[in-house]
């Protein structure tokens, strides 16, 4: 088969049990597809914690933001401790976590040293992408432990955007050029890239984000630029549902939908999809499948040209 992009959400990478599922899915699909690319979100709740830490730094509450960073460090290291990793891989991953969080702590310190009346989206973007970087490193390490070559890649080196901080618009031509030169050669060597969702950078290297839920949008960008045959979103629900399963026990997955139907649902607030991800996939005629990471045997919802 051809090229598949799979995106895993925060609930999929937040516990040892969920990560075991993610690993099983990746290893299984790698045998079926010629080229496989993985996009990951931050662990559930991490982005909110980073936003709060940045706000505390902005009002010079040093104890508050340091406590948040310490909590994030404990959470990620505890997760790593419970994964089946070799000693060398575990120590390298722990060192990566510490380096990323200490770098972020330096940025928070700089913010606290230069307080302003208003916290700008640009300042927030400089901090909040750390969650995806941490998650990508954990998933890549877990894949490597299973004798598959994998590399964590930050999308600020791949996704080129404008300077609308907090909700940046990607430059598809420039992004595809970066992806073609810096990412696709790995696929020819059977390396699985584990790519950070959500983040990008301006042409002059300033960090940006694609808005909340932007990891879905990242999967779309990667899928289009990599010439993917399909894009899969792995979530904690069985697909696009007839109603909210948290409120109604009789909710069921819709087997097939058209791009137009899903685009309307996303626009009006359907929580499964980022509102900007569907249109570009429709233009590129790339099918989108939504599946439950905890029930991978189920087909989920297939979104394509016609339903």
C-alpha angles and dihedrals in degrees: 000000000000134000126328129188115199123189121197121200129221096270089053094060102033104088137036090245093052092045090052087057091048092051092049091051093048094049091047096049093043088065091052101044130058092219128022129188124185126204120191137194126214117271113281111285096007096109090052089051091051091050090051092048090052092050091050090050090051090059090042094248093152096170090053099052093040090054090053092050090049090051092050090049092051092048096051095043091049089053091050091049090059096050123096096250131145119247095255094047092046094051092047091050093048089051090051091052092050093047094050093047094045090051089051090048088056090053091050089049090053090051091050091049090054106039120184135189092245131037107230124218087236091060091046091051091054090063112026099068092068091088093063092047090055093047094048092054092050094050093045091051091050092051092048090053086064094058095260118122111240134166130196110228128188114220094220082085092049113029113066114198143172121257098265091127115208094022106033124183114226123232097227096195094051092042093051090050091053092045092048093052102035107029113026096061088065090060091058087058092051092248116150109223113211103205130198114240126211101032136091139149140235118249089265092052104259111149117247137175131218096227130267111323088020094141087079088056090049089056089054092050093048092045094053096044093045092048091240121192091211141003119213126196114202112204140154094264131071095248135286102347132214088233139349107299090205089066105029125046093201094060112131136188118259107231098210136011138171124246089247094055093048093044090057092048092049092047091053094050110275101168097217098070140047106239094231099050102074103058097059091048089051091051090050092042092232113153117233122211125193115203139173112248090209093051104038093160091067116090096228119195122323115207116195146135094298131016 
